[in-house]
Amino acid sequence: IINGYKNPHKAMAVIAYGIIAWAKHFFVENFQYFPHMVISGPNQTGKSLLVDVLRTLYNFWDEEKSPKSDFQLRKILAKTTIPAMFTEGNFFSSFVQANDKLLSTLTVAATSNVILEGGSKEYGGVFLAIRSLIVPANNTDVETLAPYVRDKMIIIDIPRDEGYTDTHEIKTPRRMTKEDKLDMAAIMREVFNIFERKI
């Protein structure tokens, strides 16, 4: 799959990030920082394919909907350590730009595993932020983000001349059998085991 991209290094960077993203809480605890990832570029460049590969590795197929409020984002961030992987065509960037609290929660989550929210009529208390986000987006959405938000993200741009070219020989997740997908999930379990031995 990676070699189906005209620039396989960028595709590999996305996969590599996704493979370690489940340990976001470890990196924040020890280094006080773990950025979110945005995969930018026009349609039909293979952004969704990379997300599908990561979903297959994690064997995690929950559809993550773009949060419209900071409370919805907090729920997503506390759900599991598996990174939140949005589908292409999401409205996350526009929601973030329209909601200062959502923007604040997004940026704080890159440097903290726990978010404190003062009491209000709606809610208050302590919230976990143990996940990172992987967001496919078009270039326009990314360019309009404020610099201090972009600082909390790794942005991988995949233009058309570096995107994916499909052939029937490539076994994408949609072409994989159930056994193929289980084999990929077994690879991820081995990654977990190696990481646990190291720490």
N, C-alpha and C positions, 0 to 999 in steps of 0.2 A: 504493500500500500504506500509506504513512504517513498519508494522509488517511482511511484506514479506521479509525484509532484515534480514540476520542473525545477523547483528549489527544495530538494529533500531536507536540507538543513533546517529550514523553518518549520516544516511538518514535524521533524524529529524534536525540535525545541518544544512544540506544543505537547507532544506525547510525553516527553521527559518531565515537563512541568506537571502534567496531569498525574503521572505515576507517583510523584512525591507530594502532591497536593494534599493527600489524606493526612500527612504529618504536619499540616499547618500549625496546629496547636503546639507541637514540639519546637518548631522554628521560632514561633513568637515567644514562647517561654524562654528559650535560650538566646535568641538574637533580636527579640523585640520587633520583628518585621517578617511578614510574608505577604507578598503582593497578590492581588487578583490578576487574572489574565483576560485580555481582550484579543480575539482573533479578528482582525479587520480585513476588509477587502470586498470587492464586488461579488454579486451572486455567481454561482457555478464555479467557484475556485477551490472547493473542497473543504470549506470551514466546517460544515455540518458533518462531513465524513470523519474528520478528526475527533469531533465530539462523540460520534457513534463508536469509533474505535475505543475511546476511553470508557464509554458506557459498557462496552463489551468486556474490557479488561476488569472493570469493577463488578460486572454482572448486576448493574444498577440501572434500571430502566424507568425510574420515576420521571414523569414529565414535570420539569421545574417551570412554573409560570413566573413571569417577571413581576416582582413585588411592586405594588403601587404606593406602599406606605412603609415607614421605618419599622412598624410593628410586624408587617408581613416579612420584611427582610430579616428581622431578628428571629422569627420562626424558622426561616430557611437556614440561617447561620447556625442554629442550635440543633438541627435535625439529626445530623450524623457527621462523621469526619470526612466522608466521601465528598469531593468537591461538588458544588452545585453547578450543573451543566445546563445552561439555557439552550433552547432551540434557536436556530437562525430565524430572523424576522421578528425577534423579540423587541419590546419597546422599552427595555431597561434604561438605555441612555436618556431617552426623553423623559421617563419617569424621574430619573435622578436629577435632571436639570430643573424639573418643575417642583421639587420637594427638598427643601433645605435639610430637614431631619433625616430623610432617606440618604442624602448626600453625606451627612455627618456620620451616620451609622456605617456606611460603606467605607469611609476613610478610616474610622476608628478600628474597624474589624481587621484591617491589615496590620495593626500594631498591638492588638489586645485580644485575649481570649475571653475576657469578661467585660461586659458593658454595663455600666450603672446608669439607670434612668431614674430621675427624680419623680416622685409621686405626682400624679395629675388626675384629672377627672377620668382619663382613659385608662392609664396603667402606670405602673412604676415598679422598680425593683432591680434585680440582677438578672442579666441575660448572658447566656453563653454565646460566643462567636468563634466556634471551633472549625468553621469551614471557610474555604476560599471559593471564589466564583470564577467560572469559565464562561465568557460571554462572546458568542459570535456577533459581529456588528458590521455595518457598512462604514466606509471611511468617513462619511459626513458626520455620523454620530460621534465618532472618536475625536475628530478635529474640534468639536464644539465643547468638549470637556475642559473644565478649568485645570490649569497646570498643577495645582496641589492635589487634584484627584488623579491626574495622570501619573503623578509621582507614586501612587499606591497601586500601580498596575504595570504589568509587563504587556506591552502591545506588540503583537506579531502581525505585521501587515503582509497579506498574500495577494499581490496584484495578479491580473490575468496571466501575465507572461511568466509567473512563478507558480501558478495554480495546478490543480490536479487534472490529469487526462485519463479518462476511464477506458479500460479494455476488459473484455470478458475473461481474460486470464487472471485478472486481479480478483482475489477473494475478499470483497468488502464485507462488512458485517451483514449487509442485506442478502448477500449470496452465501453466507456461511451456514453450515448445518448446525444443529444443536450441539453436536459433539465438538465442532470447531470452536464454538463459543465457550464451551466448558473448558477446552484446552487453554484458551486465552485467559479465562478467569483463574486457572491453575497457575499461570505465570505470575499473576498479580499476588496470589497467595504466597508464592515463593519470595516475591519482593518484600512482603510484610515480614516473613520469617527472617530474611537477611537483615532487614532494618532492626528488628527486635534484638537480634544477636549483637548488633553493633552498639546498641545503646544499653 
